[in-house]
Amino acid sequence: IFPAQYLTAGTQAAFAKRFGSLQGADRSHSISNRHQDGVALTDQDSTWLTLSYPTRYWHADGTFGPIPPKICILGAASVASWGGQTAFADMSAAYDALDQETKDRVANLNAYHSNLVGTTRVLPKQNEAYLHSLVGDTPEDGYYGLRMRTECPLRSLIKIHPVTGRPSLFLGRHSFGIPGMSLEESDRCLRELETFACQPPRVYEHEWEVGDLIAWDNRRLLHRACPYDEQSETRELFNCRIAGDEETDAGLDTEEAQRSAEMQRAELARLRGRKAS
């Protein structure tokens, strides 16, 4: 945590490059509850549906992509007068706190990671129905609407950190579908582990002040945004991500991994059916 840095999108990106190559654009990108014209996002905006609301739930960035970032950096340009904190949870400490029976049970488990599944699962019923109308059921060239991928990576539930060698729970809102379990059993297992993990003393909640800069290890920490009044307040953070390493951060290459599109469709059907009932 670096207080009172007051970096711009450009200077933050220059700082971030000290840690490695940036993932995506060469500049920081803005995360805000407002359009460029200053109008607040609503639940009819795709950005609110897929980013603003879902980031209230525990996640690591980009685990649904081929290579997640290894380091993430946020800088505060505008902050809410109340709420809008960012909370962090230590997944290495969470693994250490598991009893031996649970460690043995999860040792060789894997889970798929999907942005579409994670977003569908956490959205309120009426918002999920609208998301479904935008995403559709007929993908083209590997994507549904809103550039949601039809395939998603399969990842080990226990990630061994490539630098420290420490094991961490590797889950969050994007994770689903543990091979060898039913979708219902898998959901219970993942949510129970997440609930156990994201509790004090393993959680830190940062009260933002303008100019604050935070860099964290995306391979070890989950994070989430805390609610605030999105219609009357303005919250803008600059975001940079340091590209991960293919050798240690790529998904698994197994027969089960090749079934990701099928498993994603099945989980989406289950979630939508549950919300419709």
Steps between C-alpha positions, in 0.01 A plus 500: 500500500644834387300800631499848345653407162249688279598314184333561165398216271830545316733526799332205669563289190866609499531391862322170430744412222773470762336169598471359148307534175152649522209278409288672238541874435819696567309736729295451812130470433231672702256308720213735579130509576454773239514536124753740351227767485452470879165320490479219755482142377170319549403135501420536129869557419708197406792636706283500812376148426840344434738713709351748748260267678685165476824641643320527835568127528832337581719433198849503356536700180494326164494137615243433226755597233786293360772661718386700807709799608751434776496850648217755511530869582222745589536876544228725641401799286159562666355336810155470655428688823360179648556138397686400185786334685697218340532187714776242465512139623819294541451161337835362619401566860159349423661179375721484809190532720325198345493183708700208366190308391388790279851548362507134400152524347578799276863412421439369149182686407465736204233753402399690187516881500243697298412869500157425357423238764633719782297798384184296446527347846526827696264733309150554640232309310369791292851615405608148405202471265610821327859375480374177343315702235826678411720191509262263322534125454653481152872582500700604195874445454545385859307782667152573628379860503701755701814305401432228755712195414343163425805321642655555840815373672518216749727586793631322807304584814830514688753728330866467588657844486781496241725725711430411864388139452208559738162340423191722472131442442434611142128569465253790510187603316630376163556142621253217441472139388748282687549188282385192687222686683152595391455869424297539818761327716774703338320827567453411867865400536637815336270740682570336838875526442465863391288590803752335732795667328367856482466562873706690758789487577573431132314807365618859467259776392663810353338840549599688188636853499573688180858427394523155661672227300474129577692217332423138584579142404204378294617139543454517876228755581131526421341843505161664470348848484276607787162663422449875491242745359577461131240752386610799709869426565795480260761227539780466246799271528780455247579135437818335368571130470838331463486208258522153649739227394385227264716239671335546841171684443339323204203268543528123501531306176296188572208311350271663757628843398383433144141471629489857629243631248267210579542546876444875475174447310383251762581732789329795331188289447506396866539855628235643270259222589554560870432872463190439289341273762 
